[in-house]
Amino acid sequence: MRTSALQALLVFVPLAVAACTGMPARVEPPSVTVSDVRMGTAGVFEQQFFVKLRIQNPNDNDLQIKGSSFELELNDQPFAKGVSAQSVTVPRFGSEFVEIEAVSSLGNILRQAGTMTSDAGMEKFRYRIKGKLATRNAGSLPFDERGDLSLGGAPAPSK
């Protein structure tokens, strides 16, 4: 009986050690910021935008992204939602861009127009982008970033 328990232990311990070595290290969430927004098609009830995102990877391993989803707020109001099955590999300690189609409703556009007219001379928008990145090697990674979109220049992320 002691022999079978010892044999089981000799089989189990190496399997447990091998399983632990295959586990991924803790993955820090990437930084996702808005780099550009282009108008696509515009209908009465729905507007299409192309949102260019910069994904920065603070990890020591490549992030293999297989899809993403996000919600974009402008001036603390819902503006657009987007999803993408686009795959991209973000190198370790590096960044990549992805351009994702997003849609907005007439109500969201009218709300933003109201903000612009009430804030005459408005030169920038506050934005918040939140969502998740689906990866091949690190599961689902949430993100939630804020920044400013300047009407006269490049966006400036803020915390």
Residue pairs with C-beta under 8 A, 6 or more apart in sequence:
24 61
24 137
24 138
25 60
25 61
27 59
27 61
27 63
27 138
27 139
27 141
28 58
28 59
29 141
29 142
29 143
30 55
30 56
30 57
30 58
30 59
30 63
30 90
30 133
30 141
30 143
31 54
31 55
31 56
31 58
31 143
31 145
31 157
32 53
32 54
32 55
32 56
32 70
32 129
32 131
32 133
32 143
32 145
33 53
33 54
33 56
33 129
33 145
33 147
33 155
33 157
34 51
34 52
34 53
34 54
34 72
34 127
34 129
34 147
34 149
34 155
35 52
35 53
35 54
35 97
35 154
35 155
36 51
36 52
36 155
37 49
37 50
37 51
37 52
37 149
38 49
38 50
38 52
39 47
39 48
39 49
40 47
40 48
40 49
40 50
40 101
41 47
41 48
42 48
44 106
45 105
45 106
46 103
46 104
46 105
46 106
47 80
47 103
47 104
47 105
47 106
47 109
48 101
48 102
48 103
49 80
49 82
49 101
49 102
49 103
49 104
50 99
50 100
50 101
50 102
51 70
51 72
51 80
51 82
51 99
51 100
51 101
51 102
52 97
52 98
52 99
53 68
53 70
53 97
53 98
53 99
53 100
53 129
54 95
54 96
54 97
55 63
55 65
55 88
55 90
55 95
55 96
55 97
55 98
55 133
56 90
56 94
56 95
57 63
57 90
57 91
57 92
57 93
57 94
57 95
58 93
59 92
59 93
60 92
60 93
61 92
61 137
62 89
62 90
62 91
62 92
62 137
63 89
63 90
63 133
63 135
63 137
63 138
63 141
64 87
64 89
64 135
64 136
64 137
65 86
65 87
65 88
65 89
65 90
65 98
65 133
65 134
65 135
65 136
66 85
66 87
66 134
66 135
66 136
67 83
67 84
67 85
67 86
67 87
67 133
67 134
68 82
68 83
68 84
68 86
68 98
68 100
68 131
68 132
68 133
68 134
69 81
69 82
69 83
69 84
69 131
69 132
70 81
70 82
70 83
70 100
70 102
70 129
70 130
70 131
70 132
70 143
71 78
71 80
71 81
71 129
71 130
71 131
72 79
72 80
72 81
72 82
72 102
72 127
72 128
72 129
73 79
73 127
73 128
73 129
73 130
74 112
74 115
74 125
74 126
74 127
74 149
75 112
75 115
75 125
75 126
76 126
76 128
77 108
77 111
77 112
77 115
78 108
79 104
79 108
79 112
80 102
80 103
80 104
80 108
81 102
81 103
81 104
82 100
82 101
82 102
82 103
83 100
84 98
84 100
84 101
86 98
86 100
88 96
88 98
89 96
90 96
115 122
116 122
122 151
123 150
123 151
123 152
124 148
124 149
124 150
124 151
125 148
125 149
125 151
126 146
126 147
126 148
126 149
127 146
127 147
127 148
127 149
127 155
128 144
128 145
128 146
129 143
129 144
129 145
130 142
130 143
130 144
130 145
131 142
131 143
132 140
132 141
132 142
132 143
133 140
133 141
133 143
134 140
135 141
145 157
146 157
146 158
146 159
147 155
147 156
147 157
147 158
148 155
148 156
148 157
148 158
149 155
150 156
